[in-house]
Amino acid sequence: MDQNYDVFEDVFKTVENATPSEDVLLKHHHLADIFYRTQDDEEFEGLKSLFLIEGWNSEIIVTTFVQFFHTIVSNKNRSLRKFHTIANSIVILDEVQSVPHKYWLLLKQIISGFAEYFNTYFIFVTATQPLIFDPENGEITELVKNKDKYFREFDRVKLEINLNPMNLDEFKEIIESEVKEKPDKDFLFVFNTIKSSLNIYKHLKDLKLKNSDYYYLSTNIVPKERLNRIKKIKKKSEKRKIIVSTQLIEAGVDIDVDIVYRDFATIDSINQVSGRCNRNSSKKYQGQVNIVVLKDERKEYHRYIYSSFLIDKTKEVLKESPSEIYEKDLLLLNNNYFRKVKDTSSEDESKELLSYINELKFKTLTSDFRLIDDKAGYEKIDVFVEKDEEAIGIWKDYLLIKSLKNPLDKKEKFLAIRKKFNEYIISVSKKEFPCEELEDLNIGYIPFEQIKHYYDPDTGFVFELKPTLMCD
């Protein structure tokens, strides 16, 4: 969403020759600044600023799916304070295919209600349109006429699908020979689990290939460092780039590489990662996207992440397609996938949640609605990583704030450091970070003097060790 915000901001800077104030253009997510300024140069900080931001007191709001959908499906005051701002507005939902299919009916009914009763327009922006609304039944209007023409015109990538499972050692042999044989090509490897991504990254880096820069990306890395690495990846360089990542690379990161390898995923994820290959059509040759099925000693890695239902529908569609797929084929591929999902998926969960709305059981609705499911089911803990001098200072400030007696003072002071504090937070399984909980904040802490044991500057949190660090 930061990239979308930057585009809006650039438009204002170009047209108005000025940076827009927060009452005109607002960014709202957990890493955004807690600061609010009006066109009259009136400035607010702390709790007053938070009140205005969380109330969406702005002309244009750039926010996340979670913020938006938990506003329209909620009984919490914090969320409901901005509910009214959706009326008489235009809502642009980017990459709407990421909404879980079990909620399609729920969202269809709620969105239809907003459109009919609150004069709200909804625009879906995606190359892979899910069947939340069915165009064949006239439920949605296509704004891009003859969109299949654009798929036919583009010829940026070729997808090769290999559905034969292989272990990581077999996969290493394949990619090792290719990265050596193509020293002028940028590579992107996308994996379904952090541990498989770490395994392959270590193997590739140990090759010590000349004229190559290596980048690792996952939620194992603190957000501040992730953003720095993405900026470096996007910069032009004389060295070729070898990037290893988890699926977070698919969430709006507009990098451009020559060759992609992707561990098996659902069709929408495959389409997203294909958009990182020859993205700007700047190559004289087609980009290459290779889809492989990787497994460990127990099962395929995709079984840890994606629902069996969606994976099975993806395999059905791919088995009906040739092993080589071109960009012109992607529209039909996606349409077939979403049609299979819609025709055979259960609507029971959406119907149950809709019944809560009809019966005004909003407390039950809020507790049952989860836009993002953790399929692994592990209980997680946030961990503050004191990885540099700035983090040391932030942690000291945090401890001072915790010692304050007045709850309002404590909240006000923390808001001033919240953005920077969250830049050093990672979320890990409690199984990987066992520690005793102190007080009520449930946050782990890796001190600077122990950083080398628990946090690698290259690959992030160290899984192999069992830390006995403090939790606050």
DRENDO-1510 file (C-alpha; in Angstrom, 1 decimal, always signed):
<recs>
REC; n; res; u; v; w
REC; 1; MET; +0.0; +0.0; +0.0 .
REC; 2; ASP; +3.0; +2.3; +0.5 .
REC; 3; GLN; +3.6; +2.2; -3.3 .
REC; 4; ASN; +0.0; +3.1; -4.0 .
REC; 5; TYR; +0.3; +6.0; -1.5 .
REC; 6; ASP; +3.4; +7.2; -3.2 .
REC; 7; VAL; +1.7; +7.3; -6.6 .
REC; 8; PHE; -1.2; +9.4; -5.2 .
REC; 9; GLU; +1.4; +11.7; -3.5 .
REC; 10; ASP; +3.3; +12.1; -6.7 .
REC; 11; VAL; +0.1; +13.1; -8.6 .
REC; 12; PHE; -0.5; +15.9; -6.0 .
REC; 13; LYS; +3.1; +17.1; -6.2 .
REC; 14; THR; +2.9; +17.2; -10.0 .
REC; 15; VAL; -0.5; +18.9; -10.3 .
REC; 16; GLU; -0.5; +21.1; -7.2 .
REC; 17; ASN; +3.2; +21.5; -6.9 .
REC; 18; ALA; +2.9; +20.7; -3.1 .
REC; 19; THR; +2.8; +17.8; -0.7 .
REC; 20; PRO; -0.8; +17.0; +0.3 .
REC; 21; SER; -1.7; +17.4; +3.9 .
REC; 22; GLU; -3.2; +14.5; +5.9 .
REC; 23; ASP; -6.8; +15.9; +5.6 .
REC; 24; VAL; -6.4; +15.5; +1.9 .
REC; 25; LEU; -4.4; +12.3; +1.6 .
REC; 26; LEU; -4.0; +9.9; +4.5 .
REC; 27; LYS; -2.0; +6.7; +4.9 .
REC; 28; HIS; -3.4; +4.3; +7.6 .
REC; 29; HIS; -1.5; +1.2; +8.6 .
REC; 30; HIS; +0.6; +0.1; +11.6 .
REC; 31; LEU; +3.9; +1.4; +10.2 .
REC; 32; ALA; +2.5; +4.8; +9.2 .
REC; 33; ASP; +3.5; +8.0; +11.1 .
REC; 34; ILE; +1.1; +9.2; +13.8 .
REC; 35; PHE; +0.9; +12.7; +12.6 .
REC; 36; TYR; -1.9; +14.8; +11.1 .
REC; 37; ARG; -1.7; +18.2; +9.4 .
REC; 38; THR; -4.5; +20.2; +7.8 .
REC; 39; GLN; -4.5; +22.4; +4.7 .
REC; 40; ASP; -4.4; +25.4; +7.1 .
REC; 41; ASP; -1.2; +24.0; +8.6 .
REC; 42; GLU; -2.8; +23.1; +11.9 .
REC; 43; GLU; -0.8; +20.2; +13.2 .
REC; 44; PHE; -1.8; +17.4; +15.6 .
REC; 45; GLU; +0.3; +14.7; +17.3 .
REC; 46; GLY; -0.3; +11.9; +19.8 .
REC; 47; LEU; -3.8; +10.9; +20.8 .
REC; 48; LYS; -5.4; +13.8; +18.8 .
REC; 49; SER; -3.6; +12.8; +15.7 .
REC; 50; LEU; -4.5; +9.1; +16.2 .
REC; 51; PHE; -8.2; +10.0; +16.7 .
REC; 52; LEU; -8.2; +11.9; +13.4 .
REC; 53; ILE; -6.3; +9.2; +11.5 .
REC; 54; GLU; -8.4; +6.3; +12.9 .
REC; 55; GLY; -11.5; +8.2; +12.1 .
REC; 56; TRP; -10.4; +8.5; +8.4 .
REC; 57; ASN; -10.8; +12.3; +8.5 .
REC; 58; SER; -9.5; +12.8; +5.0 .
REC; 59; GLU; -10.6; +13.1; +1.4 .
REC; 60; ILE; -8.4; +10.2; +0.2 .
REC; 61; ILE; -7.5; +7.3; +2.5 .
REC; 62; VAL; -4.9; +4.6; +1.5 .
REC; 63; THR; -5.3; +1.7; +3.8 .
REC; 64; THR; -5.2; -2.1; +4.0 .
REC; 65; PHE; -7.8; -4.8; +3.3 .
REC; 66; VAL; -7.7; -5.7; +7.0 .
REC; 67; GLN; -8.5; -2.1; +8.1 .
REC; 68; PHE; -11.3; -1.8; +5.5 .
REC; 69; PHE; -13.1; -5.1; +5.9 .
REC; 70; HIS; -12.8; -5.1; +9.7 .
REC; 71; THR; -14.5; -1.7; +9.6 .
REC; 72; ILE; -17.5; -2.9; +7.7 .
REC; 73; VAL; -17.6; -6.2; +9.7 .
REC; 74; SER; -17.1; -5.1; +13.3 .
REC; 75; ASN; -18.7; -4.1; +16.6 .
REC; 76; LYS; -15.7; -2.3; +18.0 .
REC; 77; ASN; -15.8; +1.4; +18.6 .
REC; 78; ARG; -12.3; +1.9; +17.1 .
REC; 79; SER; -13.5; +0.5; +13.8 .
REC; 80; LEU; -17.0; +1.9; +13.8 .
REC; 81; ARG; -15.8; +5.5; +14.1 .
REC; 82; LYS; -14.8; +5.4; +10.5 .
REC; 83; PHE; -17.7; +3.3; +9.2 .
REC; 84; HIS; -19.7; +6.4; +8.1 .
REC; 85; THR; -16.9; +7.7; +5.9 .
REC; 86; ILE; -17.5; +4.9; +3.4 .
REC; 87; ALA; -20.9; +6.4; +2.5 .
REC; 88; ASN; -20.9; +8.6; -0.6 .
REC; 89; SER; -17.4; +7.5; -1.5 .
REC; 90; ILE; -15.5; +5.6; -4.2 .
REC; 91; VAL; -13.8; +2.5; -2.8 .
REC; 92; ILE; -10.9; +1.1; -4.9 .
REC; 93; LEU; -10.0; -2.5; -3.9 .
REC; 94; ASP; -6.6; -3.4; -5.3 .
REC; 95; GLU; -5.7; -7.1; -5.8 .
REC; 96; VAL; -9.2; -8.2; -4.6 .
REC; 97; GLN; -8.4; -11.8; -5.5 .
REC; 98; SER; -6.6; -12.1; -2.2 .
REC; 99; VAL; -9.9; -12.1; -0.3 .
REC; 100; PRO; -10.6; -15.7; +0.9 .
REC; 101; HIS; -13.2; -17.5; -1.3 .
REC; 102; LYS; -15.2; -18.5; +1.8 .
REC; 103; TYR; -16.1; -14.8; +2.3 .
REC; 104; TRP; -17.1; -14.1; -1.3 .
REC; 105; LEU; -20.9; -14.2; -0.6 .
REC; 106; LEU; -20.5; -12.2; +2.6 .
REC; 107; LEU; -18.6; -9.4; +0.9 .
REC; 108; LYS; -20.9; -9.5; -2.1 .
REC; 109; GLN; -23.9; -8.9; +0.1 .
REC; 110; ILE; -22.3; -6.2; +2.2 .
REC; 111; ILE; -20.8; -4.4; -0.8 .
REC; 112; SER; -24.2; -4.5; -2.6 .
REC; 113; GLY; -25.8; -3.0; +0.5 .
REC; 114; PHE; -23.3; -0.1; +0.7 .
REC; 115; ALA; -23.8; +0.5; -3.0 .
REC; 116; GLU; -27.6; +0.5; -2.8 .
REC; 117; TYR; -28.2; +2.4; +0.5 .
REC; 118; PHE; -25.1; +4.5; +1.0 .
REC; 119; ASN; -24.3; +5.8; -2.5 .
REC; 120; THR; -20.9; +4.0; -2.6 .
REC; 121; TYR; -19.1; +2.9; -5.7 .
REC; 122; PHE; -16.7; -0.1; -5.6 .
REC; 123; ILE; -14.0; -0.6; -8.2 .
REC; 124; PHE; -12.1; -3.9; -8.3 .
REC; 125; VAL; -8.5; -3.5; -9.6 .
REC; 126; THR; -6.9; -6.8; -10.6 .
REC; 127; ALA; -5.7; -8.8; -13.5 .
REC; 128; THR; -7.2; -11.9; -12.0 .
REC; 129; GLN; -10.9; -11.1; -11.3 .
REC; 130; PRO; -12.4; -13.4; -8.7 .
REC; 131; LEU; -16.1; -14.2; -9.1 .
REC; 132; ILE; -17.3; -12.3; -6.1 .
REC; 133; PHE; -19.7; -10.8; -8.6 .
REC; 134; ASP; -20.4; -12.7; -11.7 .
REC; 135; PRO; -20.1; -10.7; -15.0 .
REC; 136; GLU; -22.2; -13.4; -16.9 .
REC; 137; ASN; -25.1; -12.5; -14.7 .
REC; 138; GLY; -24.6; -8.7; -15.1 .
REC; 139; GLU; -23.6; -8.3; -11.4 .
REC; 140; ILE; -20.5; -6.3; -12.3 .
REC; 141; THR; -19.5; -3.8; -15.0 .
REC; 142; GLU; -16.2; -4.3; -16.9 .
REC; 143; LEU; -14.5; -0.9; -17.1 .
REC; 144; VAL; -11.8; -2.1; -19.5 .
REC; 145; LYS; -13.5; -3.0; -22.8 .
REC; 146; ASN; -12.1; -6.0; -24.6 .
REC; 147; LYS; -9.6; -6.8; -21.8 .
REC; 148; ASP; -8.7; -10.0; -23.5 .
REC; 149; LYS; -7.1; -7.9; -26.2 .
REC; 150; TYR; -4.5; -6.7; -23.7 .
REC; 151; PHE; -3.6; -10.2; -22.7 .
REC; 152; ARG; -3.2; -11.2; -26.4 .
REC; 153; GLU; -1.0; -8.1; -27.1 .
REC; 154; PHE; +1.4; -8.7; -24.2 .
REC; 155; ASP; +4.0; -11.4; -24.6 .
REC; 156; ARG; +6.3; -10.7; -21.7 .
REC; 157; VAL; +6.5; -14.1; -20.0 .
REC; 158; LYS; +6.3; -17.9; -20.6 .
REC; 159; LEU; +5.3; -20.2; -17.7 .
REC; 160; GLU; +6.5; -23.7; -17.5 .
REC; 161; ILE; +4.6; -26.0; -15.1 .
REC; 162; ASN; +6.2; -29.1; -13.5 .
REC; 163; LEU; +3.8; -30.9; -11.2 .
REC; 164; ASN; +6.2; -33.7; -10.3 .
REC; 165; PRO; +7.2; -33.2; -6.6 .
REC; 166; MET; +10.9; -32.9; -5.8 .
REC; 167; ASN; +12.8; -32.4; -2.6 .
REC; 168; LEU; +15.1; -29.4; -2.0 .
REC; 169; ASP; +18.3; -31.3; -2.9 .
REC; 170; GLU; +16.9; -32.2; -6.4 .
REC; 171; PHE; +15.8; -28.5; -6.8 .
REC; 172; LYS; +19.2; -27.3; -5.8 .
REC; 173; GLU; +20.8; -29.2; -8.7 .
REC; 174; ILE; +18.5; -27.6; -11.2 .
REC; 175; ILE; +18.9; -24.0; -10.1 .
REC; 176; GLU; +22.6; -24.3; -9.4 .
REC; 177; SER; +23.3; -25.2; -13.0 .
REC; 178; GLU; +21.0; -22.4; -14.3 .
REC; 179; VAL; +22.3; -19.5; -12.2 .
REC; 180; LYS; +25.8; -20.6; -13.3 .
REC; 181; GLU; +25.0; -20.9; -17.0 .
REC; 182; LYS; +23.1; -17.5; -17.1 .
REC; 183; PRO; +25.4; -15.0; -15.3 .
REC; 184; ASP; +23.7; -12.0; -16.9 .
REC; 185; LYS; +20.2; -12.9; -15.7 .
REC; 186; ASP; +18.4; -11.6; -12.6 .
REC; 187; PHE; +16.7; -14.5; -10.7 .
REC; 188; LEU; +13.8; -14.5; -8.2 .
REC; 189; PHE; +13.0; -17.6; -6.1 .
REC; 190; VAL; +9.7; -17.6; -4.1 .
REC; 191; PHE; +9.0; -20.2; -1.5 .
REC; 192; ASN; +6.0; -21.2; +0.7 .
REC; 193; THR; +7.9; -21.5; +4.0 .
REC; 194; ILE; +10.6; -19.5; +5.7 .
REC; 195; LYS; +12.7; -22.6; +6.4 .
REC; 196; SER; +12.7; -23.8; +2.8 .
REC; 197; SER; +13.6; -20.2; +1.6 .
REC; 198; LEU; +16.5; -20.1; +4.1 .
REC; 199; ASN; +17.8; -23.5; +2.9 .
REC; 200; ILE; +17.9; -22.4; -0.7 .
REC; 201; TYR; +19.3; -19.0; +0.0 .
REC; 202; LYS; +22.2; -20.5; +2.0 .
REC; 203; HIS; +22.9; -22.9; -0.9 .
REC; 204; LEU; +22.9; -20.1; -3.5 .
REC; 205; LYS; +25.0; -17.8; -1.5 .
REC; 206; ASP; +27.6; -20.5; -0.8 .
REC; 207; LEU; +28.2; -20.7; -4.5 .
REC; 208; LYS; +29.8; -17.3; -4.3 .
REC; 209; LEU; +29.0; -16.4; -7.9 .
REC; 210; LYS; +30.9; -13.5; -9.4 .
REC; 211; ASN; +29.2; -10.2; -10.2 .
REC; 212; SER; +26.1; -11.2; -8.2 .
REC; 213; ASP; +24.3; -9.5; -5.4 .
REC; 214; TYR; +22.2; -11.7; -3.1 .
REC; 215; TYR; +19.0; -10.5; -1.4 .
REC; 216; TYR; +16.9; -12.4; +1.1 .
REC; 217; LEU; +13.3; -11.3; +2.0 .
REC; 218; SER; +10.8; -12.8; +4.5 .
REC; 219; THR; +8.9; -11.8; +7.6 .
REC; 220; ASN; +11.9; -13.2; +9.5 .
REC; 221; ILE; +13.5; -9.8; +8.7 .
REC; 222; VAL; +12.5; -6.7; +10.6 .
REC; 223; PRO; +10.3; -4.4; +8.5 .
REC; 224; LYS; +12.9; -1.5; +8.3 .
REC; 225; GLU; +15.5; -3.8; +6.7 .
REC; 226; ARG; +12.9; -5.4; +4.4 .
REC; 227; LEU; +12.0; -2.0; +3.0 .
REC; 228; ASN; +15.7; -1.1; +2.6 .
REC; 229; ARG; +16.4; -4.3; +0.6 .
REC; 230; ILE; +13.4; -3.8; -1.7 .
REC; 231; LYS; +14.6; -0.3; -2.5 .
REC; 232; LYS; +18.1; -1.7; -3.3 .
REC; 233; ILE; +16.5; -4.4; -5.5 .
REC; 234; LYS; +14.6; -1.9; -7.5 .
REC; 235; LYS; +17.7; +0.2; -8.2 .
REC; 236; LYS; +19.6; -0.4; -11.4 .
REC; 237; SER; +22.9; -2.2; -10.8 .
REC; 238; GLU; +25.8; -3.5; -12.9 .
REC; 239; LYS; +25.7; -6.7; -10.9 .
REC; 240; ARG; +23.0; -9.3; -11.5 .
REC; 241; LYS; +20.5; -9.9; -8.7 .
REC; 242; ILE; +19.6; -13.2; -7.0 .
REC; 243; ILE; +16.6; -12.8; -4.8 .
REC; 244; VAL; +15.2; -15.4; -2.5 .
REC; 245; SER; +11.8; -14.6; -0.8 .
REC; 246; THR; +8.7; -16.0; +0.7 .
REC; 247; GLN; +5.3; -15.1; -0.8 .
REC; 248; LEU; +5.5; -11.6; +0.7 .
REC; 249; ILE; +7.2; -10.5; -2.6 .
REC; 250; GLU; +3.8; -10.9; -4.3 .
REC; 251; ALA; +2.1; -8.2; -2.2 .
REC; 252; GLY; +2.6; -5.1; -4.3 .
REC; 253; VAL; +6.4; -5.2; -4.7 .
REC; 254; ASP; +7.0; -4.1; -8.2 .
REC; 255; ILE; +10.4; -5.5; -8.9 .
REC; 256; ASP; +11.5; -6.7; -12.4 .
REC; 257; VAL; +13.6; -9.9; -13.0 .
REC; 258; ASP; +14.4; -12.2; -15.9 .
REC; 259; ILE; +13.7; -15.6; -14.4 .
REC; 260; VAL; +11.4; -16.7; -11.7 .
REC; 261; TYR; +11.1; -20.0; -9.8 .
REC; 262; ARG; +8.0; -20.4; -7.7 .
REC; 263; ASP; +7.1; -23.2; -5.3 .
REC; 264; PHE; +3.6; -24.4; -6.1 .
REC; 265; ALA; +0.8; -22.1; -5.2 .
REC; 266; THR; -2.8; -21.1; -6.2 .
REC; 267; ILE; -3.5; -19.6; -9.6 .
REC; 268; ASP; -3.8; -16.1; -8.3 .
REC; 269; SER; -0.4; -16.3; -6.6 .
REC; 270; ILE; +1.2; -17.8; -9.7 .
REC; 271; ASN; -0.2; -14.9; -11.7 .
REC; 272; GLN; +1.1; -12.4; -9.1 .
REC; 273; VAL; +4.6; -13.7; -9.2 .
REC; 274; SER; +4.5; -13.8; -13.0 .
REC; 275; GLY; +4.0; -10.0; -12.8 .
REC; 276; ARG; +7.5; -9.7; -11.3 .
REC; 277; CYS; +9.1; -11.2; -14.4 .
REC; 278; ASN; +9.8; -8.9; -17.4 .
REC; 279; ARG; +7.3; -6.6; -15.6 .
REC; 280; ASN; +8.1; -3.5; -17.7 .
REC; 281; SER; +8.4; -5.4; -21.0 .
REC; 282; SER; +11.9; -4.0; -21.2 .
REC; 283; LYS; +13.6; -7.3; -22.3 .
REC; 284; LYS; +14.1; -8.3; -25.9 .
REC; 285; TYR; +13.2; -11.8; -24.8 .
REC; 286; GLN; +10.5; -13.4; -22.9 .
REC; 287; GLY; +10.8; -13.7; -19.1 .
REC; 288; GLN; +10.7; -17.3; -17.8 .
REC; 289; VAL; +8.5; -18.4; -14.9 .
REC; 290; ASN; +9.0; -21.9; -13.6 .
REC; 291; ILE; +6.4; -23.5; -11.3 .
REC; 292; VAL; +7.7; -26.4; -9.3 .
REC; 293; VAL; +6.3; -28.6; -6.5 .
REC; 294; LEU; +8.7; -28.8; -3.6 .
REC; 295; LYS; +8.3; -31.2; -0.7 .
REC; 296; ASP; +10.0; -32.2; +2.6 .
REC; 297; GLU; +10.0; -35.6; +4.2 .
REC; 298; ARG; +6.3; -35.2; +5.3 .
REC; 299; LYS; +4.5; -33.4; +2.4 .
REC; 300; GLU; +4.5; -30.7; -0.2 .
REC; 301; TYR; +5.3; -27.3; +1.2 .
REC; 302; HIS; +2.2; -25.8; -0.3 .
REC; 303; ARG; +0.1; -28.0; +2.0 .
REC; 304; TYR; +1.5; -26.0; +5.0 .
REC; 305; ILE; +0.2; -22.7; +3.5 .
REC; 306; TYR; -2.8; -23.1; +1.2 .
REC; 307; SER; -6.1; -24.8; +1.6 .
REC; 308; SER; -6.4; -28.2; -0.1 .
REC; 309; PHE; -9.5; -27.1; -1.9 .
REC; 310; LEU; -7.8; -24.2; -3.7 .
REC; 311; ILE; -4.7; -26.2; -4.4 .
REC; 312; ASP; -6.8; -29.0; -5.9 .
REC; 313; LYS; -8.7; -26.5; -8.1 .
REC; 314; THR; -5.4; -25.1; -9.3 .
REC; 315; LYS; -4.1; -28.5; -10.2 .
REC; 316; GLU; -7.3; -29.3; -12.1 .
REC; 317; VAL; -6.9; -26.2; -14.2 .
REC; 318; LEU; -3.2; -26.7; -14.9 .
REC; 319; LYS; -3.7; -30.3; -15.9 .
REC; 320; GLU; -6.2; -29.1; -18.5 .
REC; 321; SER; -3.6; -26.7; -19.8 .
REC; 322; PRO; -0.4; -27.2; -21.8 .
REC; 323; SER; +2.8; -27.5; -19.8 .
REC; 324; GLU; +3.9; -24.2; -21.4 .
REC; 325; ILE; +1.6; -21.2; -20.8 .
REC; 326; TYR; +2.0; -17.8; -22.4 .
REC; 327; GLU; +0.7; -14.5; -21.3 .
REC; 328; LYS; -2.2; -14.6; -23.8 .
REC; 329; ASP; -3.4; -17.7; -22.0 .
REC; 330; LEU; -3.5; -16.3; -18.5 .
REC; 331; LEU; -7.0; -14.7; -18.8 .
REC; 332; LEU; -8.6; -18.0; -19.7 .
REC; 333; LEU; -6.6; -19.8; -17.1 .
REC; 334; ASN; -7.7; -17.4; -14.3 .
REC; 335; ASN; -11.3; -17.4; -15.4 .
REC; 336; ASN; -11.4; -21.2; -15.4 .
REC; 337; TYR; -9.8; -21.3; -11.9 .
REC; 338; PHE; -12.2; -18.9; -10.3 .
REC; 339; ARG; -15.2; -20.5; -12.1 .
REC; 340; LYS; -14.2; -23.9; -10.6 .
REC; 341; VAL; -13.8; -22.3; -7.1 .
REC; 342; LYS; -17.1; -20.5; -7.3 .
REC; 343; ASP; -19.1; -23.5; -8.6 .
REC; 344; THR; -17.7; -26.0; -6.1 .
REC; 345; SER; -16.9; -24.0; -2.9 .
REC; 346; SER; -19.1; -23.9; +0.2 .
REC; 347; GLU; -20.9; -20.7; +1.1 .
REC; 348; ASP; -21.8; -22.0; +4.5 .
REC; 349; GLU; -19.4; -19.8; +6.4 .
REC; 350; SER; -20.6; -16.7; +4.6 .
REC; 351; LYS; -24.2; -17.6; +5.2 .
REC; 352; GLU; -23.5; -18.1; +8.9 .
REC; 353; LEU; -21.8; -14.7; +9.2 .
REC; 354; LEU; -24.7; -13.1; +7.3 .
REC; 355; SER; -27.2; -14.6; +9.7 .
REC; 356; TYR; -25.3; -12.9; +12.6 .
REC; 357; ILE; -25.7; -9.6; +10.8 .
REC; 358; ASN; -29.5; -10.2; +10.3 .
REC; 359; GLU; -29.8; -11.1; +13.9 .
REC; 360; LEU; -27.6; -8.2; +15.1 .
REC; 361; LYS; -25.1; -10.6; +16.7 .
REC; 362; PHE; -22.2; -8.4; +15.9 .
REC; 363; LYS; -20.0; -9.6; +18.8 .
REC; 364; THR; -20.2; -13.2; +17.4 .
REC; 365; LEU; -19.6; -11.8; +13.9 .
REC; 366; THR; -16.5; -10.0; +14.8 .
REC; 367; SER; -15.0; -12.9; +16.7 .
REC; 368; ASP; -15.6; -15.4; +13.8 .
REC; 369; PHE; -14.5; -13.2; +10.9 .
REC; 370; ARG; -10.8; -13.6; +10.0 .
REC; 371; LEU; -9.7; -12.0; +6.8 .
REC; 372; ILE; -6.2; -13.5; +7.2 .
REC; 373; ASP; -6.1; -17.1; +8.4 .
REC; 374; ASP; -2.9; -18.6; +9.9 .
REC; 375; LYS; -3.1; -22.0; +8.3 .
REC; 376; ALA; -0.3; -23.3; +10.4 .
REC; 377; GLY; -2.3; -22.4; +13.5 .
REC; 378; TYR; +0.8; -21.6; +15.6 .
REC; 379; GLU; +0.4; -19.1; +18.4 .
REC; 380; LYS; +2.7; -16.2; +17.6 .
REC; 381; ILE; +4.5; -13.6; +19.6 .
REC; 382; ASP; +5.8; -10.2; +18.6 .
REC; 383; VAL; +9.6; -9.8; +19.2 .
REC; 384; PHE; +11.5; -6.5; +19.3 .
REC; 385; VAL; +14.9; -7.0; +17.7 .
REC; 386; GLU; +17.5; -4.5; +19.1 .
REC; 387; LYS; +19.7; -4.8; +16.0 .
REC; 388; ASP; +21.3; -1.3; +15.8 .
REC; 389; GLU; +21.9; +1.9; +17.7 .
REC; 390; GLU; +18.6; +3.4; +16.8 .
REC; 391; ALA; +16.8; +0.3; +18.1 .
REC; 392; ILE; +18.7; +0.5; +21.4 .
REC; 393; GLY; +17.4; +4.1; +21.9 .
REC; 394; ILE; +13.9; +3.1; +20.9 .
REC; 395; TRP; +13.9; +0.2; +23.5 .
REC; 396; LYS; +15.1; +2.6; +26.2 .
REC; 397; ASP; +12.3; +5.0; +25.4 .
REC; 398; TYR; +9.8; +2.1; +25.5 .
REC; 399; LEU; +10.9; +1.0; +28.9 .
REC; 400; LEU; +10.6; +4.5; +30.2 .
REC; 401; ILE; +7.1; +4.8; +28.8 .
REC; 402; LYS; +6.1; +1.4; +30.4 .
REC; 403; SER; +7.1; +2.8; +33.8 .
REC; 404; LEU; +4.6; +5.7; +33.6 .
REC; 405; LYS; +1.7; +5.5; +35.9 .
REC; 406; ASN; -0.9; +7.4; +33.9 .
REC; 407; PRO; -2.4; +5.2; +31.2 .
REC; 408; LEU; -3.2; +8.2; +28.9 .
REC; 409; ASP; +0.3; +9.5; +29.3 .
REC; 410; LYS; +1.7; +6.1; +28.5 .
REC; 411; LYS; -0.4; +5.8; +25.4 .
REC; 412; GLU; +0.4; +9.3; +24.2 .
REC; 413; LYS; +4.2; +8.8; +24.7 .
REC; 414; PHE; +4.1; +5.4; +22.9 .
REC; 415; LEU; +2.3; +6.9; +19.9 .
REC; 416; ALA; +5.3; +9.2; +19.4 .
REC; 417; ILE; +7.6; +6.2; +18.9 .
REC; 418; ARG; +5.1; +3.6; +17.6 .
REC; 419; LYS; +6.2; +3.8; +13.9 .
REC; 420; LYS; +9.9; +3.4; +14.7 .
REC; 421; PHE; +9.2; +0.7; +17.3 .
REC; 422; ASN; +7.2; -1.4; +14.8 .
REC; 423; GLU; +10.0; -1.2; +12.3 .
REC; 424; TYR; +12.0; -3.5; +14.6 .
REC; 425; ILE; +9.2; -6.0; +15.3 .
REC; 426; ILE; +9.0; -9.5; +13.9 .
REC; 427; SER; +6.3; -12.1; +14.6 .
REC; 428; VAL; +7.5; -15.6; +15.3 .
REC; 429; SER; +5.9; -18.8; +16.7 .
REC; 430; LYS; +5.9; -19.1; +20.4 .
REC; 431; LYS; +7.2; -22.6; +19.8 .
REC; 432; GLU; +10.3; -21.1; +18.3 .
REC; 433; PHE; +10.6; -18.4; +21.0 .
REC; 434; PRO; +9.8; -19.9; +24.4 .
REC; 435; CYS; +9.9; -17.4; +27.2 .
REC; 436; GLU; +8.0; -16.5; +30.4 .
REC; 437; GLU; +5.5; -13.7; +30.0 .
REC; 438; LEU; +5.9; -10.7; +32.3 .
REC; 439; GLU; +3.0; -8.3; +32.8 .
REC; 440; ASP; +0.5; -8.0; +30.0 .
REC; 441; LEU; +2.2; -6.8; +26.9 .
REC; 442; ASN; +3.3; -10.2; +25.6 .
REC; 443; ILE; +6.3; -9.0; +23.6 .
REC; 444; GLY; +9.6; -10.7; +23.2 .
REC; 445; TYR; +12.9; -8.9; +23.2 .
REC; 446; ILE; +16.3; -9.7; +21.7 .
REC; 447; PRO; +18.9; -7.4; +23.3 .
REC; 448; PHE; +21.8; -6.0; +21.2 .
REC; 449; GLU; +24.5; -7.8; +23.1 .
REC; 450; GLN; +22.9; -11.2; +22.2 .
REC; 451; ILE; +21.9; -10.3; +18.7 .
REC; 452; LYS; +24.5; -12.5; +17.0 .
REC; 453; HIS; +23.0; -15.6; +18.7 .
REC; 454; TYR; +19.4; -15.0; +17.8 .
REC; 455; TYR; +19.2; -12.7; +14.8 .
REC; 456; ASP; +21.3; -13.0; +11.6 .
REC; 457; PRO; +21.8; -9.6; +9.8 .
REC; 458; ASP; +21.4; -11.4; +6.5 .
REC; 459; THR; +18.6; -13.9; +7.1 .
REC; 460; GLY; +16.9; -12.6; +10.3 .
REC; 461; PHE; +15.6; -14.6; +13.2 .
REC; 462; VAL; +17.6; -17.7; +14.0 .
REC; 463; PHE; +15.3; -20.7; +14.2 .
REC; 464; GLU; +17.8; -23.4; +15.1 .
REC; 465; LEU; +18.5; -22.0; +18.6 .
REC; 466; LYS; +15.9; -22.1; +21.4 .
REC; 467; PRO; +16.2; -18.7; +23.0 .
REC; 468; THR; +15.6; -18.2; +26.7 .
REC; 469; LEU; +15.2; -14.5; +26.4 .
REC; 470; MET; +12.8; -12.1; +28.2 .
REC; 471; CYS; +9.2; -11.3; +27.4 .
REC; 472; ASP; +7.6; -8.1; +28.6 .
</recs>
